[in-house]
Amino acid sequence: MSAPTTYPPTAPARTAQHARSTSLAKKVAPLPTPHMSGPRLFQVMRIGLVVWTLVSTVLCLASVLASQSHQESSAGTLIHAQDLRDLRSEVAQAQATALTSLIDPQGMKADLWGSYDDSRTQIDLLLLGCAASAPHPADLGDVATALRAWQEDLAVAHHDAVGPGIAEDATLEITTSYTAVINAITSQLTTATNQESSSTPFIVLSILASVLGGLGFVVVLVVTARRSHRIINIGLSIGLIAIIGAIVSVGVYASESGQITVTDSRIATLSQAETDTWDVASSDALSVLEPDSWKVHVGVATNLLSSLETKLNGVSSAASGVLTALDTTQRNITTSNDVEARGAIVVDLRPWQNTSVVISSTIDDARPDSNSLVVPALGYVITVATCCVIAIIATLAGIHARTKEYS
């Protein structure tokens, strides 16, 4: 039996078949959507905001903890720097007291050498304190050597002094050795200051991280409001408030951390003012021995006093009064051309001592307690972490509520 004969479809049949295929293709191919659907968009935002919040919070907490670590490392350096400043001020006072005593060793104020002995004892104690607070006590070897040379020069000058005044070469030796001591202390102070580890970059990073977390909430709030046509979202609003709380907490921590540097800078200025005060007194003593340089010294002393008034601005009303009295003393000295008469005025160190007492008292009041040098970060870490948890829970609840509206 032969196979049936097949014939190709006619033209109308081919047209009908093509039409059916085209219609089926149109039914299968999806229509392009210009925007992501509401539920899918909310799901993406929920996952994205949670991840964004976690990342910004972790970065913020790491920055806060790093800031505390740097504060701890620099706390000892700050204490050592202040010990060095105290030593420098005491050396300047001892220099002024010793020189003033030496210009008139037989006079009524010869007991100033006893005051120098007291300062020398205090210097030894302060040197021990500097060694105790130094990271490497051996680094103070140059300071100790310079101190011994300076004290030996003073002892020799005191032993050799006869009658009013000391030899000019002895004055030069004392001044040179004193300058060496100050330079050695200043060198150590510069090294200590350079070793201070600033926590400012970490503070800035923590604030930036928390602000970025809040920015993420603002963006999601705006997008959600536009897609749902409802401005208020309780969950997201609570989350944003929690993030703002974290930002405020980090800001408070940054503010308290910054006070340490401000306080140390103020103490450094006051300490330098105290040293300058005694340097003026030393210049007085030296000027008595060199009448030709007296007018030059008066100009230098006036500039130093003006500088002290600027540095002590706002410290105490008593400081201004003392500095005014010092200026009056300077004017009285310039009226006398007699060396012994000028020496009698200069020997009275009470104005200088009063000024030093005012500055020292202000330094003691401004000096931070060692326990307050580091701002503990634990409380702030707990606060920020709690705000993060609240924000995430509120985010999930707020976006879930919008997603249900589409179901």
ZIFEN-V310378 format. One record per helix or strand of 3 or more residues. SS is the DSSP state (H for helix, E for strand). FROM is the first residue (numbers start at 1). TO is the last residue. If there is no record, write none. Layout:
ss=(SS:SS)
from=(FROM:FROM)
to=(TO:TO)
This chain:
ss=(H:H:H:H:H:H:H:H:H:H:H:H:H)
from=(11:38:112:137:168:200:234:291:317:339:350:370:378)
to=(28:102:133:160:194:228:289:311:334:347:366:372:404)
